[in-house]
């Protein structure tokens, strides 16, 4: 497979669907890593967990890829 065929194969509906599923699964795994409790107000640490943000971004990418995959003819 040469370089040109590789980029063409990435634009297919099947590959975008696969990337969307991988991003969704990865997003839920990253989102599950955070331990936010009710005592977050009393702690002096940074309440924002970067791993949760990565998980949310992966889920957002999954939604965008899914919509693109559905709209693509």
C-alpha positions as CSV (number, residue, x, y, z in Angstrom):
1,X,0.0,0.0,0.0
2,X,1.5,3.3,-1.0
3,X,1.2,6.6,0.8
4,X,-1.7,7.8,-1.4
5,X,-3.8,4.7,-0.9
6,X,-3.2,4.9,2.9
7,X,-4.7,8.4,3.1
8,X,-7.6,7.4,0.9
9,X,-8.4,4.3,3.1
10,X,-8.5,6.6,6.2
11,X,-11.3,8.5,4.7
12,X,-13.6,5.5,4.4
13,X,-16.7,5.1,6.5
14,X,-15.5,1.9,8.1
15,X,-12.2,3.4,9.3
16,X,-13.9,6.5,10.8
17,X,-16.3,4.2,12.6
18,X,-13.4,2.1,14.0
19,X,-11.6,5.3,15.2
20,X,-14.8,6.6,16.8
21,X,-15.2,3.3,18.7
22,X,-11.6,3.3,19.9
23,X,-11.9,6.9,21.0
24,X,-15.2,6.2,22.9
25,X,-13.7,3.2,24.7
26,X,-10.5,5.1,25.5
27,X,-12.5,8.1,26.7
28,X,-14.5,6.0,29.1
29,X,-11.4,4.3,30.4
30,X,-9.7,7.6,31.0
31,X,-12.8,9.1,32.5
32,X,-13.0,6.2,34.9
33,X,-9.5,6.9,36.3
34,X,-10.5,10.0,38.3
35,X,-11.4,9.8,41.9
36,X,-13.6,12.8,42.7
37,X,-15.3,12.7,46.1
38,X,-17.3,15.1,48.1
39,X,-14.2,16.2,50.0
40,X,-12.8,18.0,47.0
41,X,-13.9,21.3,48.4
42,X,-11.8,20.8,51.5
43,X,-8.7,19.7,49.7
44,X,-6.0,22.2,48.8
45,X,-4.9,20.2,45.7
46,X,-5.9,21.1,42.2
47,X,-9.5,19.8,41.8
48,X,-9.1,19.5,38.0
49,X,-7.8,16.1,36.9
50,X,-6.0,16.1,33.5
51,X,-6.9,12.5,32.9
52,X,-10.6,13.3,33.1
53,X,-10.2,16.1,30.6
54,X,-8.4,13.7,28.2
55,X,-11.3,11.3,28.6
56,X,-13.9,14.0,27.9
57,X,-11.9,15.1,24.8
58,X,-11.8,11.5,23.5
59,X,-15.5,11.1,24.0
60,X,-16.1,14.4,22.2
61,X,-13.9,13.2,19.3
62,X,-15.8,10.0,19.2
63,X,-19.1,11.9,18.9
64,X,-17.7,14.1,16.1
65,X,-16.4,11.1,14.2
66,X,-19.7,9.2,14.6
67,X,-21.6,12.2,13.3
68,X,-19.2,12.5,10.4
69,X,-19.5,8.8,9.7
70,X,-23.3,8.9,9.7
71,X,-23.5,12.0,7.5
72,X,-21.0,10.7,5.0
73,X,-22.6,9.2,2.0
